[in-house]
Amino acid sequence: MNIRRIAAEALEQWEDGHTYAETLVQHAAEDHGLSPEDRNLLNALVIGCIRHKRLLDHWIGKLRDGSLDIQTRCHLRVGVLQLLIMKLPDHAAVNETVNSARKGIRGLINAILRNVIRQRDSLLAEIETLPPAIRYSHPDWLVEKWTQEFGEADTLKLLEWNQQPSQTIFRTNALKPEAEEIVSISSKAKPLEGHPSFYTSQGLPPRDWINEGFIYIQDPATMHAVELLAPQAGETVLDACAAPGGKSTQIAAAMKNQGSLLCTDSNERRLPRLFGNLTRAGIDIATTEAHDWSKPAPAKWHQHFDAILLDVPCSNTGVLRKRIDARWRIKPENIESLIPLQTSILENALACLKPGGRLVYSTCSIDSEENTKLIQSFLNNHPELSLSKEEVITPQAQGTDGAYAALIQLK
């Protein structure tokens, strides 16, 4: 079985733009019955080619005049990635990649990959001279946008961050006191410095920790929104865009599993997974319901909640290291189209706050249009609201996923 062929085929499917890379890897591994070792190699090849796409194509363009069909390009990306970035042995990278291709293009792939080996030193030496968008494989418009917003130095740090493989990070469940003891003494977990109750692991943590609800895979950046909301035991709280439930479990823990927590999502098909995550965590104060918050809330929820968390749909620009597809699929017009949606969710949720209640608006975006600027515009239209606090979390500053959270108080 040739893993390089499977990787190239997955990359071809990814180029169609309809399937996420992780899903393609998972399906390919299942379809071919791959061993853990082969699945890890497949994942490294597919994710690596997508993460370094512009740089790989730049190198291929230097070694090949003329156009290439997507099938040939995908095989070449797999080969060049192994030689120049993964630094696998030359003979394995070349021979396996050549043999993975159909006979009609093997000669071309063999010639280009052997040319890569001959020119390896010069190709690697030129990296520092390339424009940042090519060197770090991001769209030009996004690099230009961030440079205007953060400055050149911070943008370079952000680009470097996005190019690093994401860590597996998880937190222990405060509702199960034994969880911290079990995880903290295990050799399979390493404490994440500066973030109590968060840990890292090589690969996935033990399955029984997840099944028993001892841990939840989550980045520390997710904590800011819940900490701003500060839900209390006995309150009635809404997590409006809840699936798959990471922040819901944090809210329930902060409430000490006392009170009432409604977890809604616009997609009814996500509710079983949401409910399962809540149940595993030992939460018995939560109920789930489908509702699209771009539409008005049912009358029964009006002025009903002490606190509301709105983790709204966003561009995901704060989590591009983890969501490897997003940088290539998002366009400037996508951000523009999100703003009316985010604003309508705010408007509709506002009607559900009790007098004196509080609401946290959060995203995993680092772009001000979806965050500070949107909130300021919303507050300008709502004199009955006040901004108590906002937090802007960027990978280059905090060393975590990017996020935004604003605490709004109803006077």
C-alpha positions in Angstrom: 0.0 0.0 0.0 1.5 3.3 -1.1 0.7 6.1 1.5 2.0 8.7 -0.9 -0.6 7.8 -3.5 -3.4 8.0 -0.8 -2.1 11.4 0.2 -2.0 12.8 -3.3 -5.5 11.5 -4.0 -6.7 13.1 -0.8 -5.1 16.4 -1.8 -6.9 16.2 -5.2 -10.2 15.9 -3.4 -9.3 18.7 -1.1 -8.7 21.0 -4.0 -12.3 20.6 -5.0 -13.1 22.7 -1.9 -15.9 20.6 -0.4 -14.2 18.5 2.3 -12.0 19.3 5.2 -8.5 17.9 5.3 -9.0 16.1 8.6 -12.1 14.4 7.3 -10.2 13.3 4.2 -7.5 11.8 6.3 -9.9 10.0 8.6 -11.9 8.6 5.7 -8.8 7.4 3.8 -7.4 5.8 6.9 -10.7 3.9 7.5 -11.2 2.9 3.9 -7.6 1.5 3.6 -7.4 0.1 7.1 -4.3 2.0 7.9 -2.1 1.2 10.9 -1.5 4.0 13.4 2.0 4.6 11.9 0.7 4.8 8.3 -2.2 7.0 9.4 0.3 9.4 11.1 2.4 9.5 7.9 -0.7 10.2 5.8 -1.8 13.0 8.1 1.7 14.5 8.1 1.7 14.5 4.2 -1.7 15.9 3.7 -1.7 18.5 6.4 1.9 19.5 5.6 1.1 20.0 1.9 -1.8 22.2 2.8 0.0 24.1 5.4 3.0 24.8 3.1 1.1 25.0 -0.2 2.4 28.3 -1.5 6.0 27.6 -0.6 5.8 24.1 -2.2 4.2 25.6 -5.4 6.9 28.3 -5.5 9.6 25.6 -5.5 7.8 23.5 -8.1 7.4 26.6 -10.3 11.2 27.2 -10.1 11.9 23.7 -11.3 9.2 23.2 -13.9 8.3 25.6 -16.8 4.8 25.5 -17.9 1.5 24.5 -16.4 0.8 21.3 -14.5 -2.5 19.4 -14.1 -3.7 19.2 -10.5 -3.0 15.4 -10.2 0.7 15.9 -11.1 1.0 19.0 -8.8 -0.4 17.0 -5.9 2.1 14.3 -6.3 4.9 16.8 -6.6 3.8 18.6 -3.5 3.9 15.3 -1.6 7.4 14.6 -2.9 8.9 18.1 -2.3 7.4 18.3 1.1 9.2 15.1 2.1 12.6 16.3 0.7 12.7 19.9 1.8 10.4 20.2 4.9 10.0 16.8 6.4 13.6 15.9 5.4 12.8 12.2 4.9 15.5 10.0 3.3 15.9 10.9 -0.4 15.5 7.4 -1.8 12.3 6.7 0.1 10.8 10.1 -0.7 11.6 9.9 -4.5 11.0 6.2 -5.1 7.7 6.0 -3.2 6.4 9.2 -4.6 7.3 8.3 -8.2 5.7 4.9 -7.8 2.6 6.4 -6.3 1.8 8.2 -9.6 0.3 6.8 -12.8 2.8 5.7 -15.4 2.3 8.6 -17.7 3.7 11.2 -15.3 6.3 9.2 -13.4 9.1 10.3 -15.6 8.3 14.0 -15.0 7.9 13.6 -11.3 11.2 11.6 -11.0 13.1 14.3 -13.0 11.7 17.2 -10.9 12.3 15.5 -7.5 15.9 14.6 -8.4 16.4 18.2 -9.5 15.1 19.2 -6.0 17.8 17.1 -4.4 20.5 18.7 -6.6 19.3 22.2 -5.9 18.3 21.6 -2.2 20.8 23.9 -0.6 19.9 26.9 -2.9 16.2 26.3 -2.5 16.4 26.2 1.2 18.7 29.2 1.4 16.3 31.5 -0.5 13.5 31.0 2.0 14.4 34.0 4.1 14.4 36.2 1.0 10.8 35.3 -0.1 7.8 37.5 0.6 6.2 36.5 3.9 3.0 35.4 2.1 5.0 32.8 0.1 7.5 31.9 2.9 4.7 31.2 5.4 2.0 30.1 2.8 -0.8 32.5 3.5 -3.0 34.5 1.0 -1.6 37.9 0.1 -4.7 39.8 1.2 -4.6 38.3 4.6 -1.0 39.1 5.2 -1.6 42.7 4.0 -4.6 43.0 6.3 -2.7 41.8 9.3 0.2 44.0 8.6 -2.1 47.0 8.6 -3.7 45.8 11.8 -0.8 44.4 13.8 2.3 45.8 12.2 5.0 43.9 10.3 6.9 42.4 13.3 3.8 41.0 15.0 2.4 39.7 11.6 5.6 37.7 11.1 5.2 36.2 14.5 1.6 35.3 13.8 2.6 33.7 10.4 5.3 31.7 12.1 2.8 30.6 14.8 0.4 29.4 12.1 3.1 27.3 10.5 3.8 25.2 13.6 2.0 21.9 14.0 -0.8 22.4 16.6 -0.5 20.8 20.0 -3.0 18.5 21.6 -4.2 20.5 24.6 -6.9 19.5 27.0 -8.2 20.6 30.4 -9.4 18.6 33.3 -13.1 18.6 34.4 -13.6 20.5 37.7 -16.9 18.7 38.2 -15.0 15.4 38.6 -12.4 16.1 41.3 -10.5 12.8 40.7 -9.8 14.0 37.1 -7.0 16.4 38.2 -5.4 13.8 40.4 -5.5 11.1 37.7 -4.1 13.4 34.9 -1.5 15.3 37.0 0.4 12.1 38.0 0.3 10.5 34.6 3.3 10.3 32.3 0.9 10.8 29.4 0.2 14.4 30.2 2.4 17.4 30.7 1.1 20.6 32.5 0.8 23.6 30.1 2.8 26.4 31.7 0.8 29.4 32.8 -2.5 27.6 32.4 -3.7 25.7 35.5 -5.7 22.5 34.8 -4.5 22.5 31.1 -2.2 19.8 29.8 -0.5 18.7 26.6 0.0 15.2 25.3 1.9 13.6 22.4 -1.0 12.6 20.1 -4.4 12.0 21.5 -4.8 11.6 25.3 -6.0 8.2 26.7 -9.5 7.4 25.3 -10.8 6.4 28.8 -10.0 10.0 30.1 -12.3 11.3 27.4 -15.0 8.6 27.8 -15.1 9.1 31.6 -15.5 12.9 31.2 -12.2 13.6 33.0 -10.9 15.9 30.2 -12.1 18.0 27.3 -9.8 18.8 24.4 -9.7 22.6 24.3 -7.3 25.5 24.0 -6.8 27.9 27.0 -8.1 30.8 24.8 -11.6 29.4 25.2 -11.5 30.3 28.9 -11.6 34.0 28.5 -15.2 34.3 27.4 -16.5 32.1 30.3 -14.3 33.9 32.8 -15.8 37.3 31.6 -19.3 35.9 31.8 -18.6 34.6 35.4 -21.7 32.4 35.7 -22.8 31.7 39.2 -24.4 28.8 41.0 -28.2 29.0 40.9 -28.3 31.3 37.8 -30.3 30.8 34.6 -27.7 30.8 31.8 -27.8 30.5 28.0 -25.0 29.2 25.8 -26.6 30.2 22.5 -24.1 28.7 19.9 -23.1 25.8 22.1 -22.1 22.8 19.9 -20.0 20.8 20.5 -20.1 22.0 24.1 -16.6 23.0 25.2 -17.7 26.3 26.7 -20.9 24.8 28.0 -19.0 22.4 30.1 -16.9 25.3 31.5 -20.0 27.3 32.3 -21.6 24.3 34.1 -18.4 23.8 36.1 -18.3 27.5 37.1 -22.0 27.2 38.2 -21.0 24.1 40.3 -23.6 22.2 38.5 -26.3 24.3 40.2 -29.0 26.3 38.4 -30.2 26.1 34.8 -28.1 26.0 31.6 -29.8 26.0 28.2 -27.5 25.0 25.3 -28.7 25.8 21.8 -27.4 25.3 18.3 -28.7 26.2 14.9 -28.0 22.7 13.6 -30.2 20.1 15.1 -27.8 17.4 13.9 -25.1 18.7 16.3 -27.3 18.3 19.4 -26.7 14.6 20.0 -22.9 15.2 20.2 -23.5 18.2 22.4 -25.7 16.3 24.7 -23.2 13.4 24.9 -20.4 15.8 25.8 -22.5 17.4 28.6 -23.5 14.0 29.9 -20.0 12.6 30.0 -18.9 15.7 31.9 -21.4 14.8 34.6 -23.6 17.8 34.0 -27.2 17.5 35.0 -28.3 21.2 34.9 -28.2 21.5 31.1 -30.9 21.1 28.4 -30.4 21.3 24.7 -32.6 22.8 22.0 -32.2 23.8 18.3 -32.6 27.4 17.5 -31.2 29.7 14.8 -30.2 32.9 16.5 -30.2 34.9 13.3 -34.0 34.7 13.8 -36.0 36.1 16.8 -36.1 34.0 20.0 -39.3 32.3 21.2 -41.3 34.5 23.5 -40.7 32.0 26.4 -37.0 33.0 26.4 -37.6 36.8 26.5 -36.0 38.4 29.6 -35.4 34.9 30.9 -31.6 34.6 31.4 -29.2 36.1 33.9 -26.3 35.6 31.6 -25.8 34.7 27.9 -22.8 33.5 26.0 -22.7 34.2 22.3 -19.8 32.3 20.7 -20.9 33.4 17.2 -19.9 32.0 13.8 -16.7 33.8 12.6 -13.8 33.7 10.2 -11.7 31.5 12.4 -8.6 33.7 11.8 -7.4 33.1 15.3 -7.2 29.4 14.9 -5.5 29.0 11.5 -2.8 26.9 12.9 -5.4 24.3 14.0 -7.9 24.7 11.2 -5.5 24.2 8.3 -8.1 24.6 5.6 -9.5 28.0 6.7 -6.7 30.2 5.4 -7.2 29.0 1.8 -11.0 29.1 1.8 -11.8 32.4 3.5 -12.0 35.5 1.3 -12.4 39.2 2.3 -16.0 39.1 1.3 -16.6 36.2 3.7 -15.7 38.5 6.6 -17.9 41.2 5.3 -20.8 38.8 5.0 -20.4 37.6 8.6 -20.8 41.0 10.2 -24.6 41.2 9.5 -25.1 37.7 10.8 -23.1 38.3 14.0 -25.0 41.5 14.6 -28.4 39.8 14.1 -27.4 37.1 16.6 -26.6 39.9 19.1 -29.8 41.7 18.5 -32.0 38.6 18.9 -30.2 37.3 22.0 -30.4 40.7 23.7 -34.2 40.3 24.1 -33.6 37.3 26.3 -31.6 39.1 29.0 -33.2 39.8 32.3 -33.0 43.5 33.4 -29.5 44.0 34.7 -28.3 40.8 33.0 -25.0 40.4 31.2 -23.9 39.0 27.8 -20.5 37.9 26.5 -20.0 38.1 22.7 -17.0 36.0 21.6 -15.3 34.8 18.5 -12.1 32.9 17.5 -11.3 35.7 15.1 -8.5 38.2 15.5 -9.9 40.6 13.0 -11.3 43.9 14.5 -14.2 44.0 12.0 -15.8 41.0 13.7 -14.8 42.1 17.2 -14.0 45.6 18.6 -15.5 47.5 15.6 -18.7 45.4 15.6 -19.2 45.8 19.3 -18.6 49.5 19.2 -21.1 49.9 16.4 -23.7 47.7 18.3 -23.3 49.8 21.5 -23.7 53.0 19.5 -27.2 51.8 18.5 -28.0 50.5 22.1 -27.6 53.2 24.7 -29.2 50.8 27.3 -26.0 48.7 27.1 -22.5 49.3 28.5 -19.2 47.6 27.7 -17.7 46.4 31.0 -14.6 44.7 29.6 -13.2 43.3 26.4 -10.2 40.9 25.8 -8.3 40.5 22.5 -6.2 37.4 22.5 -3.7 36.9 19.7 -1.4 34.0 19.1 1.7 36.2 18.7 1.1 37.9 22.1 -0.3 35.1 24.3 1.0 31.9 22.7 -2.5 30.4 22.5 -5.3 30.3 19.9 -6.6 33.8 19.0 -9.9 34.9 20.5 -12.1 37.9 21.4 -14.6 38.4 24.2 -16.6 41.4 25.2 -18.7 41.6 28.4 -21.8 43.7 27.8 -24.1 44.8 30.6 -27.8 45.6 30.3 -28.4 48.7 32.4 
